[in-house]
Amino acid sequence: MSENKGLLSRGLGMAARNKRYIVWFYVLNVTLALFGAGAFSNQAHQILDHSLYADRLVHGFSMGVFIEMLTRPEFGPTMASAAPAVDFALLFFFATALFLPGVLYGYASTYRLPREDFFRACGRNLWRFIRLLIVAGIVMGIVAAALFGLHGVLEKRAAESTNELLVPEVRFAGLAVIFLVMAALRIWFDLAQADVVLSDQRAVRKSIGAAFRHTWRNLGRLLASYVVITIVAAIVLLAGLWAWMRLVPSTSVGGAILVSQLTLLLLLIPRFWQRGVVVTYYLQNMVAPIAVESFTPVPSVAPPVNEPAPAPIIPSAPPEPQAS
């Protein structure tokens, strides 16, 4: 449990030290959402600006009025407004693949990452991330289709039973298993992304293999961390919905925008918290130790003492000749 607490606390610390990434992604998300909703806004204005029904949508929300607005001929085809939203959603997905390597690199840095290094990491790992996302999409799609197909079969068999409580129990247990399996796959590819960026691994398959081995060996620890963060995200979402329904009057458009955007901003924190957990685990368990060669210290020999040079021998003067 202390290891899980270490992953959670250190991962949250990474996200807190680099909260500018959360703000940047929120601004990017809101900007692309505004562009994506522009077509729908123009179509709605053409009707609501000249109709008394607008009061039923401005001062509250009426589902019947909303559906009637969509079915009116002057609103136009729904694909005209849905296509830009889908396009900008895909653009946000691509932007995430572009900027996420810089986020992981910034999390692992012990200093504030300069802007040049951030974008250098993004550009160097873009194609690697695209390959990882393709592999992840294929694997997760196949596993999800198999699990939901099996879940449908089990639920159908449970409906044929005489036990009335068996159907909700099978449904709840099946959805819980699907959630845990998909979370494990998410951890696998999140670790692969961290390994690709932080080890500068060009061979994506090696990162996928290494991440799979570590995910399998430490599945309980990693899965517990992700489940705790998911529960926190669910609490934030429920609190935001409660505040929207209970605290915001139906006539307050500004209050609804404020509460909804604050909720969306807070929901970004668990996502970056999970990335912090992955980077923390990578630094603790997946970094190759540096080999240090052992050596035997050589005993130090004292340098010879410079003895003073002997005084030069000066020959004595020759004896003087005696007088005869």
Buried (B, 14 or more C-beta within 10 A) or exposed (E): EEBBEBBBEBBBBBBEBBEEBBEEBBEBBEEBBEBBBBBBEEBBEBBBEEBEBBEBBEEEEBEEBEEBBBEEEEBBEEEEBEEBBEBBEEBBEBBBBBBBBBBBBBBBBEEEBEEEBBBBBBEBBBEBBBBBBEBBEEBBEEBBEEBEEEBEEBBEEBEEEEEEEBBEEBBEEBEEEBEBBBBBBBBBBBBBBBBBBBBEBEEBEBBBEBBBEBBEEBBEBBBBBBBBBBEBBEEBBEEBEEBBEEEBEEEEEEBBEBBBEEBBBBBBBBBBBBBBBBBBBBBEEBEEEEEEEEEEEEEEEEEEEEEEEEEEEEEEEEEEEEEE
